[in-house]
Amino acid sequence: MAKAIKKKSVIKSKKVQEVTFSSYWNKINYMILAAAVITIVIGYVFMSIGPWNSFPSLDISPVILIIGYLILLPLSILYTKSDSGNKNEVSGSKELQKN
């Protein structure tokens, strides 16, 4: 004969995990990203003006595209706003530890 198997009651508890970081992208990051996209579009517009060997196509557009791709786009990703208040608190706590 088969034995009856008792099921154990399992109480599921919801664990709330704390988020250790805040949102990385701020309004400033989005503004720099928009400036990068606009700069890149302007660079391609200058590239399309006139024949392929014109002054805007060969001289102006590469400079504008380099500014957009190599300066503004990485800046929008890497820019973080520094809090001067937090730096003072950290340096003050280090001074207290020295004493």
C-alpha positions in Angstrom: 0.0 0.0 0.0 1.1 3.5 -0.8 1.8 5.9 2.0 0.1 9.2 1.9 2.7 12.0 1.4 2.2 15.1 3.4 2.9 18.3 1.6 4.9 20.8 3.5 3.4 24.2 3.5 5.8 26.8 2.2 5.4 30.4 3.1 6.7 32.6 0.4 8.1 35.8 1.7 8.8 38.7 -0.5 12.2 40.1 -0.1 12.7 43.7 -1.1 16.0 44.4 -2.6 17.4 47.8 -2.1 18.7 49.6 -5.1 22.3 50.7 -4.4 22.6 53.1 -7.3 20.4 55.9 -8.6 19.4 56.7 -12.1 22.6 57.3 -14.0 21.2 59.5 -16.8 20.2 63.0 -15.7 18.7 65.8 -17.7 22.2 67.1 -18.5 23.2 63.7 -20.1 20.1 63.8 -22.3 20.8 67.4 -23.4 24.4 66.5 -24.3 23.2 63.4 -26.2 20.7 65.6 -28.1 23.4 68.1 -28.9 25.6 65.2 -30.2 22.9 63.8 -32.4 22.1 67.3 -33.8 25.9 67.9 -34.4 26.2 64.5 -36.3 23.2 65.3 -38.4 24.6 68.7 -39.3 27.9 67.1 -40.2 26.2 64.7 -42.6 24.2 67.6 -44.1 27.4 69.5 -44.7 28.8 66.4 -46.3 25.9 66.2 -48.8 26.2 69.9 -49.9 27.7 70.3 -53.4 29.9 67.9 -55.2 32.1 65.4 -53.4 35.2 67.6 -53.6 33.7 70.9 -52.3 35.0 72.7 -49.3 32.1 71.8 -46.9 32.2 68.2 -47.9 35.9 67.7 -47.4 36.9 70.2 -44.7 33.9 71.2 -42.5 31.9 68.0 -42.3 34.7 65.8 -41.0 35.5 68.3 -38.2 31.8 68.5 -37.2 31.5 64.7 -37.3 34.6 64.2 -35.1 33.2 66.7 -32.6 29.9 64.8 -32.5 31.3 61.3 -32.4 34.5 61.6 -30.4 33.7 64.4 -28.0 29.9 65.0 -27.4 28.7 61.4 -27.6 31.2 59.9 -25.1 30.7 63.0 -22.9 27.0 62.4 -22.8 27.7 58.8 -21.6 30.5 59.5 -19.1 29.3 62.8 -17.6 28.3 62.7 -13.9 27.3 65.5 -11.7 29.7 65.9 -8.8 28.2 66.9 -5.4 30.4 69.3 -3.6 28.5 68.8 -0.4 29.4 65.1 -0.3 33.1 65.8 -0.9 33.2 68.1 2.1 31.5 65.4 4.3 34.0 62.8 3.2 37.0 65.0 3.7 35.6 66.1 7.1 35.2 62.5 8.3 38.8 61.7 7.2 40.1 64.7 9.2 38.2 63.4 12.2 39.8 60.0 11.9 43.3 61.5 11.8 42.7 63.2 15.1 
